[in-house]
């Protein structure tokens, strides 16, 4: 999927919402806690009620991986379902992979060839040759961690090196990598003020913004500092949507929670003359 | 497994070799390229001929993940085999995971609870709360990336921040994390000179050293700068062992390649009065 396709979808749905599928049996309604294939069925129900309000699904791979083979089976089914029924929606493997070149190549194969995700999140610590194997895929996107939403972000990402903080250096350095136009960047919603600096470095790139909702970031602040002429933002909400209800109306309530965010996003897109 | 158990094994086998299972069908002998269950069968044969010469197996998760469900099935079988037949051998999930706390918790569940690995490699970029969930497991070990063996290591790991390079800061900062005694660190064999500095910071911790063989690092240099009173090193070799032959004698040749390294290691352990 190209970023142009993504922007067209943003305009059509008047939304830049990404729904995070952090699928956790511990939060399931009691009635489906032990039902067969409940990871897939829960995901499918959530997708069906939220798809018209969002432009992306961010699938948190850890939550599938934790269940071993059962989880991987569910992941295959979720991705088949999305690719068959909602091919226009941007899919993100939130996997935070990266390793030496021959190994990153394998992760790229897993997520781009095998599962056919549109994008994957990648950690920058190992540098150029750990990220470039992902960037060789045309019309796929590599979402590099820049400034994350968690407390531990301060440990290394905010360290000063010369005139830059590490996360700024990560962004600047990555722009010289091969196919860097296929990069997107993760910036936590809890770090909305940093978006001003970040937009100076990368005015055009899309940013994936986790951290509104359960983690406490503000959508308005993020939009104010982060929107660009083609929107340029994918704002993720996971728990606030998919666990909006712990009863059997969970899918319906997830749809309503997504709709509420989409309505705010529509206003923000209009206010900023993007739609 | 405790580090004491690991040291006992090092003394018993007179080896600090870790065999890397980067299992790649493209390198398999032609005769088994399309045989059923060949990922597991190849791994099993390699394990059986190398187990007496090594103290650890580093399983490169990407190489299994790339094959989807088939790969995960093979990974289950390889770990069942190791845990049942070679429970004394230290197992490393070379996965380079890490994410916000609730997600790292899931990765820890996958590799420590589900697969019962003794350790996992973890990336430091997201800081304390992305690593501590791994450290809560008693007698399991978290192997933090410090200075990696690849070219891209120079992009960020060698950046100066104050008086430290980033990788030094990663080591120093991580020592304040909860259960930091359960940390080990990755240092590439191609960076053997840095081991002198690193051993000043962490004289006691075990280091996982990839990069001898195909990547060009020197075992002698690594031993000279990295050995401590309880050995403190796990030196990994992957391709040079498991693809020592592309014919049907691959397992036998892998055993011979491992034996050759073990013999050198024995000398180094004796020279340094460790055994």
Contacts between the chains, C-beta under 8 A, distances in Angstrom:
chain1	res1	chain2	res2	distance
A	22	B	102	7.6
A	22	B	103	7.3
A	60	B	99	7.9
A	60	B	103	6.0
A	60	B	106	7.9
A	62	B	97	7.4
A	62	B	99	6.2
A	62	B	103	4.7
A	62	B	104	7.5
A	62	B	106	3.8
A	62	B	107	4.9
A	62	B	110	7.1
A	63	B	103	7.4
A	63	B	106	5.5
A	65	B	106	6.9
A	65	B	107	6.7
A	65	B	110	4.5
A	66	B	106	4.2
A	66	B	107	7.4
A	66	B	109	4.5
A	66	B	110	4.7
A	66	B	114	6.9
A	67	B	114	7.6
A	68	B	72	7.1
A	68	B	76	6.7
A	68	B	110	7.1
A	68	B	114	4.8
A	68	B	115	7.5
A	69	B	69	6.9
A	69	B	72	5.4
A	69	B	73	6.3
A	69	B	76	6.3
A	72	B	68	7.1
A	72	B	69	5.4
A	72	B	72	4.8
A	73	B	69	6.3
A	76	B	68	6.7
A	76	B	69	6.3
A	94	B	99	7.7
A	96	B	97	6.9
A	96	B	98	6.5
A	96	B	99	5.3
A	96	B	123	7.4
A	96	B	126	7.9
A	97	B	62	7.4
A	97	B	96	6.9
A	98	B	96	6.5
A	98	B	123	7.1
A	99	B	60	7.8
A	99	B	62	6.2
A	99	B	94	7.7
A	99	B	96	5.3
A	100	B	148	7.2
A	100	B	149	6.8
A	100	B	150	4.5
A	100	B	215	8.0
A	101	B	150	6.9
A	102	B	22	7.6
A	103	B	22	7.3
A	103	B	60	6.0
A	103	B	62	4.6
A	103	B	63	7.4
A	104	B	62	7.5
A	106	B	60	7.9
A	106	B	62	3.8
A	106	B	63	5.5
A	106	B	65	6.9
A	106	B	66	4.2
A	107	B	62	4.9
A	107	B	65	6.7
A	107	B	66	7.4
A	109	B	66	4.5
A	110	B	62	7.1
A	110	B	65	4.5
A	110	B	66	4.7
A	110	B	67	8.0
A	110	B	68	7.1
A	114	B	66	6.9
A	114	B	67	7.6
A	114	B	68	4.8
A	115	B	68	7.5
A	123	B	96	7.4
A	123	B	98	7.1
A	123	B	123	4.8
A	123	B	125	5.2
A	123	B	126	7.7
A	124	B	125	6.3
A	124	B	155	7.8
A	124	B	156	6.4
A	125	B	123	5.2
A	125	B	124	6.3
A	125	B	125	4.8
A	125	B	145	5.9
A	125	B	148	7.8
A	125	B	156	6.2
A	125	B	157	6.9
A	126	B	96	7.9
A	126	B	123	7.7
A	126	B	145	7.1
A	126	B	148	5.3
A	126	B	150	6.1
A	126	B	152	5.3
A	126	B	153	6.6
A	126	B	157	7.9
A	127	B	150	7.1
A	127	B	151	7.3
A	127	B	152	2.4
A	127	B	153	6.0
A	127	B	154	6.7
A	127	B	155	3.2
A	127	B	156	5.9
A	127	B	157	7.4
A	128	B	151	7.3
A	128	B	152	4.4
A	128	B	155	5.7
A	129	B	150	5.5
A	129	B	151	5.4
A	129	B	152	4.3
A	130	B	150	6.6
A	130	B	152	5.3
A	131	B	152	7.6
A	145	B	125	5.9
A	145	B	126	7.1
A	148	B	100	7.2
A	148	B	125	7.8
A	148	B	126	5.2
A	149	B	100	6.9
A	150	B	100	4.5
A	150	B	101	6.9
A	150	B	126	6.0
A	150	B	127	7.0
A	150	B	129	5.5
A	150	B	130	6.6
A	151	B	127	7.3
A	151	B	128	7.3
A	151	B	129	5.4
A	152	B	126	5.3
A	152	B	127	2.4
A	152	B	128	4.4
A	152	B	129	4.3
A	152	B	130	5.3
A	152	B	131	7.7
A	153	B	126	6.6
A	153	B	127	6.0
A	154	B	127	6.7
A	155	B	124	7.8
A	155	B	127	3.2
A	155	B	128	5.6
A	155	B	173	5.6
A	156	B	124	6.4
A	156	B	125	6.2
A	156	B	127	6.0
A	156	B	166	6.9
A	156	B	169	6.9
A	156	B	170	6.6
A	156	B	173	7.3
A	157	B	125	6.9
A	157	B	126	7.9
A	157	B	127	7.4
A	159	B	161	4.4
A	159	B	166	7.1
A	159	B	169	6.5
A	160	B	161	6.0
A	160	B	162	7.7
A	161	B	159	4.4
A	161	B	160	6.0
A	161	B	161	4.9
A	161	B	166	7.4
A	162	B	160	7.7
A	166	B	156	6.9
A	166	B	159	7.0
A	166	B	161	7.4
A	166	B	166	7.0
A	169	B	156	6.9
A	169	B	159	6.5
A	170	B	156	6.6
A	173	B	155	5.6
A	173	B	156	7.4
A	215	B	100	8.0
